[in-house]
């Protein structure tokens, strides 16, 4: 008996959805746009997070020494840094290698090389490139280098500068930009979700008004609340489900094209590969959001305009 009633409710809901025609199409369209924005925000968040991780992985702390620093003192400091639990690697570059690297980087800049030759001596000091196990540990390493008295040799401090703070500024700005983008995207999603709710709400209200004579007859013959209200909720749920399917179909070719085009710009991150690998999560997110918006709008409209 319950199975038969459920089938009738589902069948009536499908018919109600089809009868609404243009209004149902408009509802599905605006819901699709909303879900496309939801999915786009998720993909954009993945791209931005991958970019931030990639930049953090490439960041290290470079410790530059004065030109008069003795190599033995620098190697001693290197050993102390390597002993820190948060340090992954420490690479030593002596003055001669630093000069070779500088010339290689500026091989097309004749004025710079000419000025360097006129000095008649190597103006560059040795350096240590420190790579931490986690980017969040750099601050502690820099604090150790700046404040711990055991780092400095007996002759006095030999560290000229540490470039951590320049890198930290870049990472902090990028992190802030990503968070601002995600917040702005969330606001846009909420606005479109509200628009979808209002349109779906109006659609159900119109369907109730159109079927008012049929509803009156059902009341007279003693139809249950579920049988009267159910089809309208089913129609709204169908709108959300169809919108989710259309959004998923939209992302397949879009991520394929964008992924192939921008993989080189994104450090090898392929958006299409990410879409396929996380399809189950994206599917649940979009389908769940679509059904939630459609069924919620229908439930609110039925509750307000269909008292049985």
C-alpha positions in Angstrom: 0.0 0.0 0.0 2.8 2.4 0.9 4.7 1.5 -2.2 1.7 2.1 -4.4 1.1 5.5 -2.8 4.7 6.5 -3.2 4.7 5.5 -6.8 1.6 7.7 -7.4 3.2 10.6 -5.6 6.3 10.3 -7.7 4.3 10.0 -10.9 2.2 13.0 -10.0 5.3 15.0 -9.2 6.8 14.2 -12.5 3.6 15.2 -14.3 3.5 18.4 -12.3 7.1 19.2 -13.3 6.4 18.6 -16.9 3.2 20.6 -16.9 5.0 23.7 -15.5 7.0 23.9 -18.8 8.7 27.2 -19.1 8.6 27.9 -15.4 10.3 24.6 -14.6 12.9 25.4 -17.2 13.6 28.7 -15.6 13.9 27.1 -12.2 16.3 24.4 -13.5 18.3 27.1 -15.3 18.9 29.3 -12.3 19.7 26.3 -10.2 22.2 25.1 -12.7 23.9 28.4 -12.7 24.0 28.3 -8.9 25.5 24.8 -8.9 28.0 25.7 -11.6 29.2 28.5 -9.3 29.4 26.1 -6.4 31.5 23.7 -8.4 33.6 26.5 -9.9 34.4 27.8 -6.4 35.5 24.3 -5.4 37.7 23.9 -8.4 39.1 27.4 -8.0 39.9 26.7 -4.3 41.8 23.6 -5.4 43.8 25.6 -7.9 44.6 28.3 -5.4 45.5 25.8 -2.7 47.8 23.9 -5.1 49.5 27.2 -6.1 50.1 28.2 -2.5 51.5 24.7 -1.6 53.7 24.8 -4.7 55.1 28.2 -3.7 55.6 27.2 -0.1 57.5 24.1 -1.3 59.8 26.2 -3.4 60.5 28.7 -0.6 63.6 28.3 1.5 65.6 30.5 3.9 68.9 31.9 2.6 71.4 33.0 5.1 74.0 35.4 3.7 77.3 35.9 5.4 79.7 38.9 5.4 82.6 38.6 2.9 85.1 38.4 5.8 83.5 35.3 7.4 85.8 32.3 7.8 84.6 29.2 6.1 85.2 27.1 9.2 82.8 29.4 11.1 80.1 29.1 8.4 80.5 25.3 8.3 80.1 25.3 12.1 76.9 27.2 11.8 75.7 24.8 9.1 76.2 21.9 11.5 74.2 23.6 14.2 71.3 24.3 11.8 71.3 20.7 10.5 71.0 19.6 14.1 67.6 21.4 14.5 64.7 18.9 14.3 62.7 21.0 11.9 65.4 21.3 9.3 65.3 19.1 6.2 68.5 20.1 4.3 71.2 22.8 4.4 73.1 23.6 1.3 76.4 25.6 1.5 77.5 27.9 -1.3 81.0 29.3 -1.0 82.0 32.8 -2.3 83.5 31.5 -5.5 80.4 29.5 -6.5 78.2 32.4 -5.5 80.1 34.6 -8.0 79.8 31.9 -10.7 76.0 31.7 -10.1 75.7 35.5 -10.2 77.5 35.7 -13.5 75.3 33.0 -15.0 72.1 34.8 -13.9 73.3 38.1 -15.4 75.0 36.7 -18.5 72.9 39.0 -20.7 73.4 42.1 -18.6 76.7 43.6 -19.8 76.6 46.6 -17.6 76.3 44.5 -14.4 79.1 42.2 -15.5 81.3 45.2 -16.5 80.7 46.8 -13.1 81.6 43.5 -11.4 84.9 43.3 -13.4 85.8 46.8 -12.5 85.6 46.0 -8.8 88.5 43.7 -9.1 87.4 41.5 -6.3 84.5 39.2 -5.3 81.9 41.3 -3.5 79.7 38.3 -2.7 79.7 36.4 0.6 79.0 32.7 1.1 75.5 31.5 1.9 73.4 28.7 3.4 70.1 27.6 1.8 68.0 26.1 4.6 65.0 23.9 3.7 62.5 23.1 6.5 60.4 20.1 6.8 57.3 22.3 7.0 57.0 26.0 5.8 55.5 26.9 9.2 58.9 26.1 10.9 60.9 28.7 9.1 60.1 31.4 11.7 61.6 29.2 14.5 64.7 28.6 12.4 65.2 32.3 11.7 64.7 33.1 15.4 67.4 30.6 16.3 69.8 32.2 13.8 69.0 35.7 15.0 68.9 35.3 18.7 70.9 32.2 19.8 74.3 33.3 21.0 75.8 29.8 20.1 75.4 30.7 16.4 77.9 33.5 16.4 81.7 32.7 16.5 83.9 34.2 19.2 85.0 37.0 16.7 81.4 38.3 16.6 78.3 38.0 14.3 79.1 37.1 10.7 75.5 36.8 9.3 74.8 39.7 7.0 71.1 39.1 6.3 68.4 36.5 6.1 65.8 36.6 3.3 63.0 35.0 5.3 60.9 38.1 5.8 60.6 38.9 2.1 59.4 35.3 1.4 57.0 35.5 4.4 55.5 38.7 3.0 54.8 37.1 -0.4 53.2 33.9 1.2 51.1 36.0 3.6 49.8 38.2 0.8 49.0 35.2 -1.4 47.2 33.4 1.5 45.2 36.6 2.2 44.3 36.8 -1.5 43.1 33.2 -1.5 41.0 33.7 1.6 39.4 36.8 0.1 38.6 35.1 -3.1 37.0 32.2 -1.3 34.9 34.5 0.8 33.8 36.5 -2.2 32.9 33.2 -4.0 30.9 32.1 -1.0 28.9 35.3 -1.0 28.1 34.9 -4.7 27.1 31.3 -4.1 24.7 32.3 -1.3 23.2 35.0 -3.5 22.5 32.6 -6.3 21.3 30.0 -3.9 18.8 32.5 -2.5 17.7 33.4 -6.0 17.2 29.7 -6.8 15.1 29.3 -3.6 12.9 32.2 -4.5 12.4 31.0 -8.1 11.7 27.4 -7.0 9.4 28.8 -4.3 7.5 30.8 -6.9 7.3 27.9 -9.3 5.6 25.7 -6.7 3.3 28.5 -5.7 2.2 28.9 -9.3 1.8 25.1 -9.6 -0.4 25.0 -6.5 -2.5 27.8 -7.9 -2.9 26.1 -11.3 -3.9 22.8 -9.7 -6.3 24.4 -7.1 -9.4 22.7 -8.5 -7.7 19.3 -8.6 -6.5 19.9 -5.0 -10.0 20.8 -3.9 -11.4 17.5 -5.4 -8.7 15.5 -3.7 -9.6 17.1 -0.4 -13.2 16.2 -0.9 -12.4 12.5 -1.5 -10.2 12.3 1.5 -6.7 12.2 0.0 -3.9 12.1 2.5 -1.6 15.1 3.2 1.3 13.2 1.6 -0.6 12.5 -1.6 -1.6 16.2 -2.0 1.7 17.8 -0.9 4.1 15.1 -2.1 3.9 15.8 -5.9 4.9 19.4 -5.4 7.9 18.5 -3.3 8.9 15.8 -5.8 8.7 18.4 -8.7 11.0 20.7 -6.8 13.4 17.9 -6.0 13.5 16.9 -9.7 14.4 20.5 -10.6 17.4 20.4 -8.3 18.5 16.9 -9.4 18.3 17.8 -13.1 20.2 21.1 -12.4 22.9 19.0 -10.7 23.2 16.6 -13.6 23.5 19.6 -16.1 26.2 21.2 -13.9 28.2 17.9 -13.9 27.8 17.6 -17.6 29.0 21.2 -18.0 32.2 20.6 -15.9 33.4 17.5 -17.9 34.3 19.3 -21.2 35.1 22.6 -19.4 37.7 21.1 -17.1 39.1 19.0 -19.9 39.7 22.1 -22.1 40.9 24.3 -19.2 43.0 21.6 -17.7 44.9 20.9 -20.9 45.4 24.6 -21.6 46.5 25.8 -18.1 48.5 22.8 -16.8 51.8 24.4 -17.8 50.8 27.7 -16.1 49.7 25.9 -12.9 52.9 23.9 -12.4 51.6 20.7 -13.8 48.3 20.8 -11.9 45.6 19.5 -14.3 42.1 20.6 -13.5 40.5 17.7 -15.5 42.5 15.1 -13.6 41.5 16.7 -10.3 37.8 16.7 -11.5 38.0 13.0 -12.3 39.9 12.0 -9.1 37.4 14.0 -6.9 34.3 13.3 -9.0 32.6 11.4 -6.2 32.9 14.4 -3.8 31.9 16.9 -6.5 28.9 14.7 -7.4 27.7 14.5 -3.9 28.2 18.2 -3.3 26.3 19.3 -6.4 23.5 16.7 -6.3 23.1 17.2 -2.6 23.0 21.0 -3.0 20.5 20.8 -5.9 18.2 18.4 -4.1 18.4 20.5 -0.9 17.6 23.8 -2.7 14.7 22.2 -4.7 13.1 20.3 -1.9 13.5 23.1 0.7 11.9 25.6 -1.6 9.0 23.2 -2.4 8.5 22.4 1.3 8.4 26.0 2.3 5.9 26.9 -0.5 3.7 23.9 0.2 3.7 24.7 3.9 2.7 28.3 3.2 0.2 28.0 0.4 -1.2 24.5 0.8 -2.9 24.0 4.1 -4.5 20.5 4.2 
